[in-house]
């Protein structure tokens, strides 16, 4: 048996125990263990921090990136890029672009391994500011507790063991897009879902053990969102938003279960949030949101759309808490609270006096919501239908951009900017 076969064999033997791999102390995917930005009940991150307060560790990264950190066991995983695209006026030679799959020690922040994925061909430059705004490492990795999976746009999907041994890689498309890639992969059983809407207009379901394609479905234009899994009655649904169409598929086969007419936009970045059988969808630069009852068959536009409003966000996803949706409009910096049952806006307030854009998705921990700005730090709001800022945390000596969403594990919060990865916790 070759080394590669031994690794794949290890993955196969553990597949039946997949559900037990991630523990209550892990944050194994974009938006956490439940995919909705909600911190488990035992999670209690600090309210306040800075470069000199509650800092557990800070690690300089080999390059920038927008991917969020994930936490698995005693390790933290994230990605970045180097060699090209660091300066929008002089991006350099696209053939020099490198993506980095990184593993850090959860206790100390030490880089345990740094696997470099070279660019397979000269990269077509992203348009204008998007070279440095979004970069080439935007998708958050995902882990089942035994392996970790990275999606790097044209450089493909890459699977590693937690120790950094390469298991497989898979190309999922090379179609160029001037704004780059942003979707994060998600896991369900032995399937790894990859939204390659920009790379090939395709949603792929790959065998997490081998990278073999189990099924694929076309038709995901302008879709940057991470696939969302939902349980509706006795049925499981895989939900993905695309330009003008919200779709639910059978995660086992890719068969379309239902669809509805949805938000039309040149880009749809927020992931769909599902709570109590209702899909909450936000998007559009000017702001738009809608609620759709999951389940049903065929076109459910006339029967399952519960409400639709002209409020929303173009990038960050929402959180749900006690009957309300919370999110921030990325371009206007307005924090919103919306009644989840009817879409009525409860409040819409400027989240920070600083002029900024808000790309990260918020996380909910107990009675607090953490919002990360690109340049103005982390603003913590009270999780209630009345606007109240309870803390603003700024790292004064790090002026780089922060696009990534936070990860929370137990009593610590993990952040990353274009320069550093951070761990904060009360000491």
C-alpha positions as CSV (number, residue, x, y, z in Angstrom):
1,X,0.0,0.0,0.0
2,X,1.4,3.4,-1.0
3,X,1.6,6.3,1.4
4,X,-1.3,8.0,-0.4
5,X,-3.4,4.8,-0.1
6,X,-2.7,4.5,3.6
7,X,-4.0,8.0,4.1
8,X,-7.1,7.3,2.1
9,X,-7.6,4.1,3.9
10,X,-7.5,5.9,7.3
11,X,-10.2,8.3,6.0
12,X,-12.4,5.4,4.9
13,X,-12.2,3.5,8.2
14,X,-13.3,6.6,10.2
15,X,-16.1,7.7,7.9
16,X,-18.8,6.0,9.9
17,X,-17.9,8.0,13.0
18,X,-17.9,11.4,11.2
19,X,-20.6,12.9,13.3
20,X,-18.5,12.4,16.5
21,X,-15.2,13.9,15.1
22,X,-16.0,17.5,16.0
23,X,-16.4,18.3,19.6
24,X,-18.2,21.1,21.5
25,X,-14.9,22.9,21.8
26,X,-14.3,23.0,18.0
27,X,-15.3,25.6,15.4
28,X,-14.8,23.3,12.4
29,X,-16.3,25.3,9.5
30,X,-17.3,28.7,8.2
31,X,-19.9,30.1,10.6
32,X,-19.1,27.4,13.2
33,X,-20.4,23.9,14.0
34,X,-24.0,24.7,13.1
35,X,-23.2,26.8,10.1
36,X,-25.2,29.8,11.4
37,X,-22.7,31.8,13.4
38,X,-24.1,30.7,16.8
39,X,-21.5,29.9,19.4
40,X,-22.3,26.7,21.5
41,X,-23.8,27.3,24.9
42,X,-20.5,26.7,26.7
43,X,-18.6,29.3,24.6
44,X,-17.9,32.6,26.4
45,X,-15.4,34.8,24.4
46,X,-14.1,37.9,26.0
47,X,-16.0,41.2,25.7
48,X,-12.9,43.4,25.4
49,X,-9.4,43.0,24.0
50,X,-6.5,44.9,22.4
51,X,-2.9,44.4,21.5
52,X,-2.2,44.6,25.3
53,X,-5.4,43.3,26.8
54,X,-6.5,39.6,26.8
55,X,-4.1,38.8,24.0
56,X,-3.2,35.1,24.3
57,X,-1.1,35.0,21.1
58,X,-0.5,36.8,17.8
59,X,1.2,35.2,14.8
60,X,2.5,36.9,11.7
61,X,1.1,35.3,8.6
62,X,3.1,34.6,5.3
63,X,0.6,36.7,3.4
64,X,-2.9,38.2,3.4
65,X,-6.2,36.5,3.0
66,X,-10.0,36.7,3.7
67,X,-10.5,33.2,4.9
68,X,-11.8,32.8,8.4
69,X,-10.0,30.6,10.9
70,X,-11.4,27.3,12.0
71,X,-10.5,25.4,15.3
72,X,-10.2,21.7,15.5
73,X,-8.8,20.0,18.5
74,X,-5.5,21.6,19.4
75,X,-5.1,23.3,16.0
76,X,-6.2,26.3,14.1
77,X,-6.5,26.3,10.3
78,X,-6.7,29.2,7.8
79,X,-5.3,30.2,4.4
80,X,-3.4,33.1,2.8
81,X,-1.5,33.9,-0.4
82,X,1.8,35.4,-1.5
83,X,3.9,36.1,-4.6
84,X,1.4,38.1,-6.6
85,X,-1.5,40.6,-6.2
86,X,-0.3,42.3,-3.1
87,X,-0.2,45.7,-4.8
88,X,-3.1,46.6,-7.1
89,X,-1.0,49.1,-9.1
90,X,1.8,46.5,-9.6
91,X,0.4,43.0,-9.0
92,X,3.4,41.3,-10.5
93,X,3.8,38.0,-12.3
94,X,0.7,35.8,-12.0
95,X,2.7,32.6,-12.3
96,X,4.4,33.5,-9.0
97,X,1.1,33.3,-7.1
98,X,1.1,30.9,-4.2
99,X,-1.7,29.8,-1.9
100,X,-0.8,28.7,1.7
101,X,-2.8,26.1,3.7
102,X,-1.8,26.9,7.3
103,X,-2.0,25.0,10.5
104,X,-1.3,26.8,13.8
105,X,-1.0,25.5,17.4
106,X,-4.2,26.4,19.2
107,X,-2.4,27.2,22.5
108,X,0.6,29.1,21.2
109,X,-0.1,30.3,17.7
110,X,3.0,28.6,16.4
111,X,2.8,27.7,12.7
112,X,2.9,23.9,12.7
113,X,2.8,23.4,8.9
114,X,2.5,25.6,5.8
115,X,1.6,23.7,2.7
116,X,2.1,25.8,-0.5
117,X,-0.2,25.4,-3.4
118,X,1.4,26.9,-6.6
119,X,-0.7,28.5,-9.3
120,X,-1.3,26.0,-12.1
121,X,-1.1,28.7,-14.8
122,X,-0.6,32.5,-14.9
123,X,-3.4,34.1,-13.0
124,X,-5.7,36.5,-14.8
125,X,-5.7,39.6,-12.6
126,X,-8.8,40.5,-10.6
127,X,-10.4,43.7,-11.6
128,X,-9.1,46.9,-10.1
129,X,-9.3,47.1,-6.3
130,X,-10.4,43.5,-6.0
131,X,-6.8,42.3,-6.3
132,X,-6.1,43.7,-2.8
133,X,-9.6,43.9,-1.5
134,X,-10.5,40.2,-1.7
135,X,-7.3,38.5,-2.7
136,X,-6.7,34.9,-3.6
137,X,-7.4,33.1,-0.4
138,X,-11.1,33.8,0.5
139,X,-12.7,30.4,1.1
140,X,-12.6,29.2,4.7
141,X,-11.4,25.6,5.2
142,X,-13.6,22.9,6.7
143,X,-12.7,19.9,8.8
144,X,-14.4,16.6,9.9
145,X,-11.9,16.2,12.8
146,X,-9.6,13.9,10.8
147,X,-8.9,15.8,7.7
148,X,-9.0,19.5,6.6
149,X,-10.2,20.7,3.2
150,X,-9.3,23.9,1.4
151,X,-10.8,25.5,-1.8
152,X,-8.5,27.7,-3.7
153,X,-10.4,28.9,-6.8
154,X,-8.5,27.9,-10.0
155,X,-5.9,26.0,-7.9
156,X,-8.7,23.6,-6.9
157,X,-9.7,21.7,-3.8
158,X,-7.0,20.3,-1.5
159,X,-7.4,17.7,1.2
160,X,-4.9,17.2,4.0
161,X,-4.6,15.2,7.2
162,X,-4.5,17.3,10.3
163,X,-0.8,16.6,10.3
164,X,-0.4,18.3,6.9
165,X,0.0,15.2,4.7
166,X,-1.6,15.7,1.2
167,X,-4.5,13.2,0.5
168,X,-5.9,14.5,-2.8
169,X,-6.6,17.5,-4.9
170,X,-9.4,18.2,-7.4
171,X,-9.8,20.8,-10.1
172,X,-13.4,22.2,-10.1
173,X,-13.0,24.8,-12.9
174,X,-10.9,27.5,-14.3
175,X,-13.4,30.1,-15.7
176,X,-12.0,33.5,-14.8
177,X,-14.0,36.1,-12.9
178,X,-12.7,39.7,-12.3
179,X,-13.9,39.7,-8.7
180,X,-12.4,36.4,-7.7
181,X,-13.7,33.5,-5.6
182,X,-15.3,33.5,-2.1
183,X,-17.3,30.4,-1.4
184,X,-16.3,28.0,1.4
185,X,-16.7,24.2,1.2
186,X,-19.1,22.4,3.6
187,X,-19.3,18.8,4.8
188,X,-22.1,16.3,5.3
189,X,-21.3,12.7,6.0
190,X,-18.8,11.5,3.4
191,X,-19.6,14.4,1.0
192,X,-17.7,17.6,0.5
193,X,-19.8,20.3,-1.1
194,X,-18.0,22.9,-3.2
195,X,-19.8,25.9,-4.8
196,X,-17.8,26.5,-7.9
197,X,-20.4,28.7,-9.5
198,X,-17.7,31.2,-10.6
199,X,-15.2,28.6,-11.7
200,X,-17.6,26.3,-13.6
201,X,-21.2,27.3,-12.9
202,X,-21.3,24.1,-10.9
203,X,-22.1,22.8,-7.4
204,X,-19.9,19.7,-6.8
205,X,-20.4,16.9,-4.3
206,X,-17.0,15.2,-3.8
207,X,-16.1,12.1,-1.8
208,X,-14.2,13.6,1.1
209,X,-11.9,10.5,1.2
210,X,-10.8,10.5,-2.4
211,X,-11.9,13.7,-4.1
212,X,-14.0,11.7,-6.6
213,X,-17.0,13.5,-7.9
214,X,-20.3,11.8,-6.6
215,X,-22.6,14.3,-8.3
216,X,-22.6,17.8,-9.8
217,X,-25.3,20.3,-10.8
218,X,-25.1,23.2,-13.1
219,X,-26.8,26.6,-12.8
220,X,-25.3,28.8,-10.0
221,X,-24.5,32.2,-11.6
222,X,-23.2,35.1,-9.4
223,X,-23.1,32.7,-6.4
224,X,-20.3,33.2,-3.8
225,X,-22.3,31.7,-0.9
226,X,-21.4,28.6,1.1
227,X,-23.8,25.7,0.7
228,X,-26.2,25.4,3.7
229,X,-27.5,22.1,5.1
230,X,-31.0,22.0,6.7
231,X,-33.2,19.4,8.2
232,X,-36.9,19.9,7.2
233,X,-39.1,17.3,8.8
234,X,-37.6,13.9,7.9
235,X,-35.8,15.3,4.9
236,X,-32.4,16.9,4.5
237,X,-31.9,19.8,2.1
238,X,-28.8,21.4,0.6
239,X,-29.6,25.1,0.0
240,X,-27.7,27.5,-2.2
241,X,-28.5,31.0,-3.4
242,X,-27.8,32.1,-7.0
243,X,-28.7,35.0,-9.1
244,X,-32.5,35.2,-9.2
245,X,-33.0,31.6,-7.8
246,X,-32.9,30.0,-4.4
247,X,-32.4,26.2,-4.8
248,X,-32.8,23.2,-2.5
249,X,-31.2,19.9,-3.5
250,X,-31.1,16.4,-2.1
251,X,-27.6,16.3,-0.6
252,X,-27.2,12.6,-1.4
253,X,-28.0,12.9,-5.1
254,X,-28.1,16.5,-6.2
255,X,-31.7,16.2,-7.4
256,X,-33.5,19.6,-7.1
257,X,-36.2,19.4,-4.5
258,X,-37.6,22.9,-4.8
259,X,-36.7,26.4,-6.0
260,X,-38.1,29.9,-5.8
261,X,-37.5,33.2,-7.5
262,X,-35.1,35.2,-5.4
263,X,-32.8,38.2,-5.2
264,X,-31.2,39.3,-8.5
265,X,-27.7,40.7,-8.3
266,X,-24.3,40.6,-10.0
267,X,-22.9,39.1,-6.8
268,X,-24.6,37.1,-4.0
269,X,-22.1,36.5,-1.2
270,X,-24.1,35.9,2.0
271,X,-24.8,32.3,2.9
272,X,-28.4,31.3,3.5
273,X,-29.4,31.0,7.1
274,X,-32.0,28.3,8.0
275,X,-33.8,28.4,11.3
276,X,-37.0,26.4,12.3
277,X,-37.6,25.4,8.6
278,X,-37.3,29.0,7.2
279,X,-34.5,30.1,4.9
280,X,-33.4,33.7,5.4
281,X,-31.6,35.2,2.4
282,X,-29.9,38.6,2.2
283,X,-28.0,40.2,-0.6
284,X,-27.8,43.0,-3.2
285,X,-25.6,46.1,-2.9
286,X,-28.5,48.3,-2.1
287,X,-29.9,45.8,0.4
288,X,-32.5,43.2,0.0
289,X,-33.7,40.3,2.3
290,X,-36.4,37.6,2.1
291,X,-37.7,34.7,4.1
292,X,-38.7,31.4,2.4
293,X,-40.3,28.4,4.0
294,X,-38.2,25.3,3.2
295,X,-39.7,22.1,2.0
296,X,-42.2,21.6,-0.8
297,X,-41.6,20.6,-4.4
298,X,-40.9,22.4,-7.7
299,X,-41.5,26.2,-7.9
300,X,-42.6,27.4,-4.5
301,X,-42.4,31.1,-5.3
302,X,-46.2,31.6,-4.9
303,X,-46.6,29.5,-1.8
304,X,-43.4,29.6,0.4
305,X,-42.1,33.2,0.2
306,X,-43.0,34.6,3.6
307,X,-41.8,38.2,3.2
308,X,-39.4,40.4,1.2
309,X,-37.9,43.8,2.1
310,X,-35.5,46.3,0.7
311,X,-32.9,45.9,3.4
312,X,-29.9,43.6,3.4
313,X,-26.2,43.2,2.9
314,X,-24.0,42.4,0.0
315,X,-21.3,40.3,1.8
316,X,-21.9,39.3,5.4
317,X,-24.5,36.7,6.4
318,X,-27.0,37.2,9.3
319,X,-27.5,35.6,12.7
320,X,-30.9,34.6,14.3
321,X,-31.6,35.2,17.9
322,X,-35.0,35.0,19.8
323,X,-37.1,35.7,16.8
324,X,-34.9,38.4,15.2
325,X,-32.4,38.6,12.4
326,X,-29.2,40.6,12.9
327,X,-26.8,41.8,10.2
328,X,-24.8,44.8,9.1
329,X,-25.1,46.5,5.7
330,X,-21.5,46.2,4.4
331,X,-21.4,49.4,2.3
332,X,-23.3,51.7,4.6
333,X,-22.1,50.4,7.9
334,X,-25.7,50.1,9.3
335,X,-26.5,47.5,11.8
336,X,-30.0,46.1,11.4
337,X,-32.4,44.1,13.5
338,X,-35.4,42.6,11.6
339,X,-38.4,40.7,13.0
340,X,-37.9,37.2,11.6
341,X,-41.6,36.5,11.3
342,X,-42.7,39.4,9.1
343,X,-39.5,41.3,8.0
344,X,-40.4,44.5,10.0
345,X,-37.2,46.5,10.7
346,X,-36.9,46.9,14.4
347,X,-33.8,49.1,14.2
348,X,-31.3,50.4,11.7
349,X,-28.3,52.2,13.3
350,X,-24.8,53.2,12.3
351,X,-22.6,50.6,13.9
352,X,-19.5,52.8,14.2
353,X,-18.6,56.4,13.8
354,X,-15.7,55.3,11.6
355,X,-16.3,55.1,7.8
356,X,-15.8,51.4,6.9
357,X,-17.1,48.4,5.1
358,X,-18.2,45.3,6.9
359,X,-17.4,42.0,5.1
360,X,-17.2,39.6,7.9
361,X,-20.3,37.6,9.1
362,X,-21.3,38.2,12.7
363,X,-21.2,35.6,15.5
364,X,-23.6,35.3,18.4
365,X,-22.2,34.4,21.8
366,X,-24.7,34.3,24.7
367,X,-26.3,37.8,24.7
368,X,-23.7,39.4,22.5
369,X,-23.1,39.8,18.7
370,X,-19.6,40.3,17.4
371,X,-19.2,42.3,14.2
372,X,-15.7,42.7,12.6
373,X,-15.1,45.8,10.4
374,X,-12.5,45.9,7.7
375,X,-10.5,48.7,9.4
376,X,-12.4,49.8,12.5
377,X,-12.1,46.8,14.8
378,X,-14.7,44.6,16.3
379,X,-17.9,46.1,17.6
380,X,-19.9,44.1,20.1
381,X,-23.7,44.7,20.2
382,X,-26.2,43.5,22.7
383,X,-28.3,40.7,21.2
384,X,-31.6,42.3,21.8
385,X,-34.2,44.3,19.6
386,X,-32.7,47.6,20.8
387,X,-29.5,49.0,19.5
388,X,-26.7,49.0,22.1
389,X,-23.0,49.0,21.6
390,X,-21.4,47.3,24.6
391,X,-17.7,47.2,23.4
392,X,-15.5,48.3,20.6
393,X,-12.2,46.5,20.3
394,X,-9.3,47.9,18.2
395,X,-5.8,46.5,17.7
396,X,-4.0,49.8,17.4
397,X,-0.7,48.5,16.0
398,X,-2.3,46.5,13.2
399,X,-3.5,48.7,10.4
400,X,-4.1,45.9,7.9
401,X,-7.5,45.0,6.6
402,X,-9.7,42.3,8.3
403,X,-12.3,40.5,6.1
404,X,-12.6,37.3,8.0
405,X,-15.4,36.2,10.3
406,X,-14.4,35.3,13.9
407,X,-14.1,31.8,15.3
408,X,-15.1,31.0,18.9
409,X,-14.0,28.0,20.9
410,X,-14.7,27.8,24.6
411,X,-13.7,31.1,26.2
412,X,-11.5,32.3,23.3
413,X,-12.1,34.2,20.1
414,X,-9.8,33.7,17.0
415,X,-9.4,36.5,14.5
416,X,-7.3,37.2,11.5
417,X,-6.2,40.2,9.5
418,X,-4.1,40.5,6.4
419,X,-1.0,40.5,8.7
420,X,-1.7,38.4,11.7
421,X,-3.7,35.6,13.3
422,X,-5.0,36.3,16.8
423,X,-6.3,34.5,19.9
424,X,-7.9,36.5,22.6
425,X,-9.2,35.3,26.0
426,X,-9.6,36.6,29.5
427,X,-6.6,35.8,31.6
